[in-house]
Amino acid sequence: MTYQVALSFEDGITRFIKCGPNETVADASYKARINIPLDCRDGACGTCKSFCESGKYDGGDYIEDALSDEEADKGFCLPCQMVPESDLVLQIPTTSDVAKTEAGEFEATLTQIRRLSTTTYGFDVEIENRDALAFLPGQYVNVSVPGTDQARSYSFSSGPTENTLSFLIRITDKGVMSSYLRDTAQVGDKLTLTGPMGSFFLRELKRPALLLAGGTGLAPLLSMLEKMTGQQPEQPVHLIYGVTTDTDLVEVDVLEDYSAKIEKLTFDVVVGDPESTAEKKGYVTNHFLPEHLNDGDVDIYLCGPPPMVEGVRRHLAAEDIVPVNFYYEKFALAVPAAEAPAEAEAEVGEAVAEAVAEVAEEAAPVAPAAPATGTGYEIGEEHSTFEAEFDARMALELGAMELMMGRLTTEQLAEYRILAEVAGKSLSGERFDDAEGFTVSNAAFHDFLFACTGNRFLSEAYSRLEVQGLMSKVLRSGHWVEGSVANDHLELVSAFENNDQEAARRCIVAHNEHAKATMRAAENAGNASA
């Protein structure tokens, strides 16, 4: 029997291969001209060690030095020895470039444009070689925008086996794809899809699941539900779909159809607007029931904007709930600057380019780590000292500031301020009330500006720094924090609101010193206690 194996690489690219009877994953990979890490091929060196997200397999023969019993129990495996006994999803500890492969490219024909509301459109495409585009429910592709040299990322809202590929898009002012679909798109237009990509996808359902969608974040969850119709879950699945206003509410009839098809599925619709006609209003967290969280024995899948992700995290912390797995995908609201990445890249100054070069020079790869709760396979980089890492973040952030000054919309400025305020709630003067919570919310605040730029050059360099992981290791609750840290965030938002580039520059530089002082004190305290 032949099984499908998804090879998920560190850079977000996923490639699919077929494994025949008694064929190892490594042999099938090389047959498909995908060079996953490999050395001995005998289970003796551990070079190919990977992590199995889901599926069953025969681990084969290997020695303890290559793969310990403890690692095997956690889900690590050796592709040179493993033989699939079902479809598999493997996290491969390298990039697609190193493996001498890349994302697939497919020519698609636009077959339908659906105006679901004044704020949301859906569109469908078909491709001739549909069988060649395999994806995991929850993943996305980059979609070219006809008439431009740009592309935008959209999650599949259709299931992996459907012939027609469907997507949802929120319509934004001056958005390139928004303008195309709203004003010029015609059935029969040609688009290019590149992918699949992303590590937000449905895993094997071993326990109750809570699916949370914010706005068009419903799309990947619809793909997951379609997958469930063919593999009826034995565990309860509850979905909560949150939107801002009644106008934003779409595809409710589709959810009703799925609830009829999937025996264990229930769902709620929550609208933030207090004037809504919906039965349930407010934040999605207001409508969590004990059975949804199951005392932490639950897998949570969340796709929505950063404030929603952080709001759910804070709610779980307040309820002292630690889910077995928390998978999430954040998306930022579109802004005009993000609609012209080529132009934005040209605006990155020499200082930022030098900072990126410095980051690349100092960075050293980290060995694959065991999957952490809620984050999956941990891949990162480290520097000889945290100060170099923080200085690199500062330089990149100055570049992002230059790109976005005067370009954030009113809606995005409001979101930026919310993130700043949320981060400050974990601090009391010069003490951490919740160091872990601060680390998460602080990362969301810094992530936001980079996401808004739409600038691959900046974002990729920033993502390699792994500042959040470093802070998580060093900071401890109740420890001292430089008293200006929380106010730095608020002052930076104010500088953007006032379109004051010089004030923003001063704030970013000062904040970097305050952050390093906090880290130095935490490190010294840790050394003293040791």
C-alpha positions in Angstrom: 0.0 0.0 0.0 1.2 3.5 -0.8 1.1 6.3 1.8 1.4 10.1 1.5 4.1 11.8 3.6 4.2 15.6 4.1 7.7 16.9 4.6 7.4 20.2 6.4 10.6 22.3 6.3 11.8 25.1 8.6 11.1 27.9 6.1 7.4 27.0 5.9 7.6 25.0 2.7 5.8 21.6 2.6 6.5 19.0 0.0 4.5 15.7 -0.4 6.0 12.4 -1.4 4.6 8.9 -1.9 6.0 5.9 0.0 5.5 2.5 -1.4 5.3 -0.8 0.6 8.4 -1.3 2.8 9.9 1.9 1.4 11.7 4.2 3.9 10.9 7.9 3.9 14.4 8.8 3.0 14.4 6.5 0.0 11.1 8.0 -1.2 12.4 11.5 -0.6 15.5 11.0 -2.7 13.5 9.3 -5.4 11.4 12.6 -5.5 14.7 14.5 -5.7 14.2 16.0 -2.2 17.5 15.8 -0.4 16.6 15.6 3.3 19.6 15.6 5.7 21.2 12.2 5.4 24.6 10.6 6.1 24.9 6.9 7.1 21.5 5.6 5.9 22.0 2.8 8.6 20.4 4.4 11.7 23.8 5.0 13.2 24.5 8.8 13.0 21.2 10.6 13.7 21.8 13.1 10.9 18.3 12.7 9.5 16.5 12.9 12.9 13.1 14.5 12.4 9.8 14.8 14.3 6.6 13.0 13.4 3.6 15.3 13.9 1.0 12.6 13.1 0.7 9.2 11.7 1.9 5.6 12.4 5.2 4.0 11.2 7.7 1.3 11.9 10.7 3.0 13.3 13.2 0.4 11.9 16.6 -0.5 13.4 19.0 2.1 14.9 21.4 2.5 17.7 20.9 4.5 20.9 23.4 7.1 19.9 21.4 8.0 16.8 17.9 8.1 18.6 17.3 7.5 22.3 14.3 5.7 23.6 13.1 9.0 25.2 13.3 10.8 21.9 11.5 8.0 20.1 8.7 8.2 22.8 8.3 11.9 22.1 7.8 11.4 18.4 11.3 11.8 17.0 12.3 9.4 14.2 14.9 8.5 11.6 13.6 8.8 8.0 16.4 6.6 6.8 14.9 3.7 8.8 11.2 4.5 9.2 8.6 2.9 7.0 5.1 4.5 7.0 2.1 2.5 8.2 -0.3 5.5 7.5 -0.1 8.9 6.0 2.5 11.0 7.9 3.5 14.6 8.6 7.2 15.1 9.4 9.0 18.2 10.6 12.3 18.1 8.7 15.2 20.0 10.5 16.4 22.0 7.5 15.1 24.5 4.9 13.7 23.6 1.6 16.7 25.3 -0.1 19.2 23.1 1.7 17.1 20.1 0.7 17.3 21.3 -2.9 13.6 21.7 -3.3 11.1 24.5 -3.4 7.4 25.3 -3.2 5.3 24.1 -6.1 4.0 26.6 -8.6 0.6 26.0 -10.2 -1.4 27.9 -12.9 -5.0 28.4 -11.8 -8.1 29.7 -13.5 -10.5 31.9 -11.6 -13.9 30.2 -11.7 -16.1 32.1 -9.2 -16.1 35.4 -7.3 -18.4 35.4 -4.3 -19.4 38.6 -2.5 -20.2 37.3 0.9 -20.7 40.7 2.6 -19.5 44.3 2.1 -16.3 43.3 4.0 -15.6 39.8 2.8 -15.3 38.1 -0.6 -14.7 34.5 -1.5 -13.1 33.3 -4.6 -12.6 29.8 -6.2 -10.0 28.6 -8.6 -9.3 25.4 -10.5 -6.0 23.9 -11.7 -5.5 21.3 -14.4 -3.0 19.2 -12.4 -5.1 19.2 -9.2 -3.6 15.9 -7.9 -0.1 17.6 -7.9 -1.2 20.2 -5.3 -1.4 18.3 -2.0 -1.8 20.3 1.1 -2.6 19.9 4.8 -5.9 21.4 6.0 -5.0 24.8 7.5 -2.1 25.6 5.2 -1.9 28.5 2.7 -0.5 29.5 -0.7 0.8 32.7 -2.2 -1.6 33.9 -4.9 -0.4 36.2 -7.7 -2.4 39.3 -8.3 -3.2 39.7 -12.0 -1.9 42.9 -13.5 0.8 43.4 -10.9 4.1 41.8 -9.8 2.8 41.1 -6.4 1.3 38.1 -4.5 -0.8 37.7 -1.3 -1.0 34.8 1.1 -4.4 33.1 1.6 -5.4 29.9 3.5 -7.4 27.3 1.8 -11.0 27.3 2.9 -11.6 24.1 0.9 -10.5 20.6 1.9 -7.4 18.8 0.7 -9.4 16.5 -1.6 -11.8 18.9 -3.2 -11.3 19.7 -6.9 -12.1 23.4 -6.6 -9.8 25.5 -4.4 -11.5 28.1 -2.3 -10.3 31.2 -0.3 -11.7 34.0 1.8 -10.4 37.6 1.7 -11.3 40.6 3.8 -11.7 43.7 1.6 -9.4 46.6 2.6 -8.9 50.1 1.1 -6.1 50.2 -1.4 -5.5 46.5 -1.0 -4.0 45.1 -4.3 -6.0 41.8 -4.2 -9.0 43.6 -2.7 -9.0 46.1 -5.6 -8.6 43.4 -8.2 -11.4 41.2 -6.9 -13.8 44.1 -6.3 -13.1 46.1 -9.5 -11.5 44.1 -12.3 -11.6 40.4 -11.8 -13.3 38.2 -14.4 -14.1 34.5 -14.4 -11.4 32.9 -16.6 -8.5 35.1 -15.3 -5.2 33.3 -14.7 -3.5 33.3 -11.3 -0.4 31.6 -10.1 -0.4 29.7 -6.8 2.8 29.0 -4.9 2.9 26.6 -2.0 1.6 24.9 0.1 3.2 26.6 3.1 2.8 27.0 6.9 2.9 24.9 10.0 -0.7 25.7 11.1 -2.5 22.6 10.1 -4.8 19.9 11.6 -3.1 17.2 13.6 -4.4 13.8 14.5 -7.4 14.3 16.9 -6.4 12.5 20.1 -8.4 14.6 22.5 -11.2 17.3 22.5 -10.4 20.2 20.2 -11.4 23.9 20.4 -11.3 25.8 17.1 -11.2 29.6 17.3 -11.6 31.9 14.3 -11.4 35.7 14.1 -12.9 37.1 10.9 -11.4 35.5 7.7 -9.3 33.4 10.1 -12.3 31.1 9.6 -10.9 29.9 6.2 -8.3 27.4 7.5 -10.7 26.1 10.0 -13.3 25.4 7.3 -10.6 23.3 5.5 -10.0 21.4 8.8 -13.8 20.7 9.1 -13.9 19.4 5.5 -11.1 17.0 6.4 -13.1 15.9 9.5 -16.2 14.9 7.3 -14.1 12.1 5.9 -12.6 11.1 9.2 -15.3 11.5 11.8 -13.6 12.5 15.0 -14.2 10.4 18.1 -13.5 13.4 20.3 -15.8 16.5 20.7 -14.9 19.5 18.5 -16.2 22.9 19.3 -15.7 26.0 17.1 -16.2 29.6 18.1 -16.3 32.1 15.2 -15.8 35.7 16.3 -16.3 38.9 14.3 -16.5 42.6 15.0 -19.9 43.4 13.5 -22.9 41.6 11.9 -21.6 42.7 8.5 -18.4 40.7 9.0 -20.4 37.5 9.6 -20.1 35.0 6.7 -20.4 31.3 5.9 -22.6 30.6 8.8 -24.7 28.3 6.6 -21.5 26.4 5.8 -20.9 25.9 9.5 -24.4 24.6 9.9 -23.9 22.1 7.1 -20.7 20.9 8.8 -22.4 20.5 12.2 -24.9 18.3 10.5 -22.2 16.2 8.8 -19.8 15.9 11.8 -21.5 14.2 14.7 -19.1 15.5 17.4 -19.0 19.2 16.1 -20.7 22.1 17.8 -20.2 25.8 17.1 -21.0 29.3 18.4 -21.0 32.7 16.6 -19.9 35.6 18.7 -20.1 39.3 17.5 -18.2 42.0 19.3 -20.7 44.8 18.6 -23.0 45.3 21.6 -25.8 46.4 19.1 -25.5 43.1 17.2 -28.5 40.9 16.7 -26.4 37.8 17.5 -27.3 35.8 20.5 -23.7 35.9 21.8 -21.8 39.1 22.0 -18.4 40.4 23.3 -15.1 38.5 23.3 -14.8 34.9 22.3 -13.3 34.1 25.7 -16.5 35.1 27.4 -18.1 32.1 25.8 -15.7 29.4 26.8 -17.4 26.7 28.8 -15.6 24.2 31.1 -16.2 21.4 28.7 -14.5 23.4 25.9 -11.2 23.6 27.8 -11.6 20.1 29.5 -9.2 21.1 32.3 -6.4 21.6 29.8 -6.7 18.2 28.1 -7.5 19.9 24.8 -5.9 20.9 21.5 -6.6 24.6 20.6 -6.4 25.8 17.0 -6.7 29.6 16.7 -6.5 31.8 13.5 -7.0 35.5 14.0 -5.4 38.9 14.6 -2.6 39.3 17.3 -4.9 40.8 19.9 -7.2 37.8 19.7 -4.3 35.4 20.1 -3.0 37.3 23.1 -6.4 37.7 24.6 -6.9 33.9 24.5 -3.5 33.3 26.1 -4.2 35.7 28.9 -7.6 34.1 29.6 -6.0 30.6 29.7 -3.4 31.9 32.1 -6.0 33.6 34.3 -8.0 30.3 34.5 -4.8 28.4 35.1 -5.4 26.2 32.0 -2.4 24.9 30.1 -3.7 23.1 26.9 -1.9 20.1 25.7 -1.4 21.8 22.4 -2.1 25.4 21.3 -1.6 25.9 17.6 -2.1 29.4 16.3 -1.7 31.5 13.2 -1.7 35.3 13.5 -2.5 37.7 10.7 -2.1 41.5 10.6 -4.5 43.9 9.1 -3.4 45.1 5.7 -2.0 48.6 5.3 -1.1 50.6 2.2 2.7 50.1 2.8 2.2 46.4 2.9 0.6 46.5 -0.5 3.9 47.5 -2.2 6.6 45.2 -0.8 9.0 45.8 -3.8 8.9 49.5 -3.2 9.1 49.1 0.6 12.2 46.9 0.2 13.9 49.6 -1.8 13.3 52.0 1.1 15.2 49.9 3.6 18.2 52.1 4.4 21.9 51.1 4.5 21.8 51.0 8.3 19.1 48.3 8.2 21.0 46.3 5.5 24.1 46.4 7.6 22.1 45.3 10.7 20.8 42.3 8.7 24.2 41.4 7.6 25.4 41.6 11.2 22.6 39.3 12.3 23.5 36.8 9.7 27.2 36.9 10.6 26.6 36.4 14.3 23.8 33.8 14.1 24.5 30.2 14.7 21.9 27.4 14.2 20.3 25.7 17.1 19.9 22.0 17.1 16.3 20.7 16.8 14.6 20.8 20.1 11.7 18.7 21.5 8.3 20.1 20.6 7.2 22.7 23.1 3.5 23.0 24.1 1.6 25.1 21.7 4.5 25.9 19.4 5.4 22.6 17.7 8.9 22.0 16.5 11.2 24.7 17.9 13.7 26.1 15.4 15.8 29.1 16.2 19.1 30.8 16.2 21.3 32.0 19.1 24.0 34.6 19.5 27.1 34.7 21.7 25.4 37.2 24.0 21.8 38.4 24.3 23.1 42.0 23.8 24.0 41.4 20.2 20.6 39.9 19.6 18.8 42.8 21.2 21.0 45.4 19.3 20.1 43.6 16.0 16.4 43.8 16.9 16.8 47.5 17.5 18.4 48.1 14.2 15.8 46.2 12.3 13.0 47.9 14.3 14.4 51.3 13.3 14.1 50.2 9.7 10.6 49.0 10.1 9.7 52.3 11.8 11.0 54.3 8.8 8.9 52.2 6.5 5.7 52.5 8.4 5.8 56.1 9.9 2.7 57.9 8.6 1.4 54.8 6.9 -0.5 52.9 9.7 -4.2 53.3 9.4 -6.4 54.4 12.3 -7.5 50.9 12.8 -4.0 49.6 13.0 -2.9 52.3 15.4 -5.7 51.3 17.7 -4.5 47.6 17.5 -0.9 48.7 18.1 -2.0 50.6 21.3 -4.0 47.6 22.5 -0.9 45.4 22.2 1.2 48.0 24.1 -1.4 48.1 26.9 -1.7 44.3 27.1 2.0 44.0 27.5 2.0 46.5 30.4 -0.6 44.5 32.4 2.0 41.9 33.3 4.1 44.5 35.1 3.8 46.4 38.4 6.3 49.2 38.5 9.7 47.5 38.6 8.5 44.0 39.1 7.1 41.2 36.9 3.6 40.1 37.9 3.7 37.5 35.1 7.0 37.2 33.3 5.8 34.5 31.0 2.7 36.5 30.0 4.9 39.6 29.5 7.3 37.6 27.2 4.3 36.6 25.0 2.6 39.9 24.9 5.8 41.8 24.4 6.6 39.6 21.4 3.2 40.3 20.0 3.9 44.1 20.3 7.2 43.9 18.5 6.0 41.4 15.9 3.2 43.7 14.9 5.3 46.4 13.3 7.3 43.9 11.2 4.1 42.2 10.1 2.7 45.5 8.9 5.6 46.3 6.7 5.0 43.4 4.4 8.7 43.5 3.9 10.2 40.0 3.5 13.8 41.3 3.9 13.1 42.7 7.4 10.7 40.0 8.6 13.0 37.1 7.8 16.0 38.7 9.5 13.8 39.5 12.5 12.4 36.0 12.8 15.9 34.6 13.0 16.6 36.4 16.2 14.4 34.4 18.5 14.3 37.2 21.2 11.1 35.7 22.7 12.7 32.3 23.3 15.7 33.9 24.9 13.6 36.1 27.2 11.5 33.0 28.2 14.7 31.3 29.4 16.1 34.2 31.4 13.2 36.1 32.9 11.5 34.9 36.1 8.3 36.1 37.7 8.7 38.5 40.6 12.1 39.7 39.2 13.1 43.3 38.7 12.3 45.0 35.4 13.5 48.4 34.3 10.7 50.7 35.2 10.4 52.4 31.8 9.8 49.3 29.8 6.0 49.4 29.8 5.9 53.2 29.1 8.3 52.8 26.2 5.7 50.8 24.3 3.1 53.4 24.8 5.4 56.2 23.9 6.3 54.5 20.6 2.6 54.2 19.7 2.2 57.9 20.5 5.1 58.7 18.2 3.3 56.9 15.4 0.0 58.6 16.2 1.8 62.0 16.0 3.8 61.0 12.9 7.0 61.9 14.9 9.8 59.9 13.4 12.5 61.4 15.6 10.5 60.7 18.8 10.0 57.1 17.6 13.7 56.7 17.0 14.6 57.9 20.5 12.0 55.6 22.0 13.3 52.5 20.2 16.9 53.2 21.1 16.0 53.9 24.8 13.8 50.8 25.0 16.6 48.7 23.8 18.8 49.8 26.7 16.0 49.3 29.2 15.4 45.8 27.8 19.1 44.9 28.0 19.3 46.2 31.6 16.4 44.0 32.6 18.0 40.9 31.0 21.4 41.6 32.6 19.8 41.8 36.0 17.9 38.6 35.5 21.1 36.8 34.3 23.1 38.1 37.3 20.3 37.0 39.7 20.3 33.5 38.1 24.0 33.2 38.3 24.0 34.2 41.9 21.3 31.7 42.9 23.1 29.0 41.0 
